[in-house]
Amino acid sequence: MFTGASVEFLLVQLLFWLVPLLLGGSVIYLGVRFVRAFERRGADRGELAALRERVARLEEELGRAAGDVERLAEAQRFTQRLLVERAGGGPSPS
């Protein structure tokens, strides 16, 4: 059904998307848990505000990283398509 190359390509694609999503989700989850733990301890309001700001920045950076991952994935798909066209005798980019 699948050739060795296509299975390898599918695994690479799976890891390419799975790893950043898991890492990003973990960062957000741990950040929220960290802020809530400080809230329960009755931490200083200034500390809470600083922590909330840090979590917000982390979320923004994660959003930017997700955009970068999407651009990298598109470039990888484009490169893969070019390699397949060249190997299959398709039109060469001139």
N, C-alpha and C positions, 0 to 999 in steps of 0.2 A: 504494500500500500504506500508506504513512505520509503524514500531512498535514505541512505545513511546521511547524505548531505542535507536533505530537507529536515530530518529529525534533529540534526545538529543545529541547523538554522533556527528551528522552532525552540529548542532548548536555550539558545543564546538570546532569542527574543524574550522568552519567558523570564530569564534571569535579568535581562536588561530592564524590564518593567517591574519585576517583583522586588528586587533589592532596594531601589530607591523608594518605592511605595512603603515597604515595611520599615525602612529606616526613618522616613519622614513621619509616618504614623506613630512610630515609637517616640520620636522626639516630641511631637505634640502631646501625646498621652502623658509622657513623663513630665513635661512642662506644666500641664494642667494639674497633675497630681502634686507636684512640688508647690505650686501656688496654693492649692487647697490645704495642704499640710500646714503652710504658714498661716493661713487664715484661721485654722482650727486652734493654733497655739496662741492666737491673739497677738500676732506680731505687730510691730509698729506700722502705721499707715504709710509712711514713706517707703518702708521696705516693700510693702505690698504693691505700691504704685510702681516701684522700680522693677519688681518681678513681673508684673503685668506688662510693662513696657518691653521687657526682654522677651517674654513669650510672644508678644505681638510682632516683634522684630523677627523672631524665629519663624513664625508663621509666614511672614512676608518673604523671607529668604527661601522657605520651602516652596512657596508659590513660584518664585523666580527659578528655582532649581527644577521644578516640574516643567516649566516652559523650556528650559535648556535641554532637559531630557527629551522633550517632544521634538525639538529641532534636531537633536542628535539622532533620534529614531528615524526622522524623515530623511536625513542625510544618509543614514545606513540603508534605508530602503531604496533610495535612489542609486547608491553605489552598487547594491546587490542587483538591481534591475540592469544597470549598465554591464556588470560582469556577466550576467546571464545572457544578455543580448550579444555580447562579444563572443562568448563561448558557443552560443547556438548559431552563430553566423548571421545574426540580425544586423540591422543597420549600425554602422560605426559612427560615433560622434565626430564630425569633422568641423 
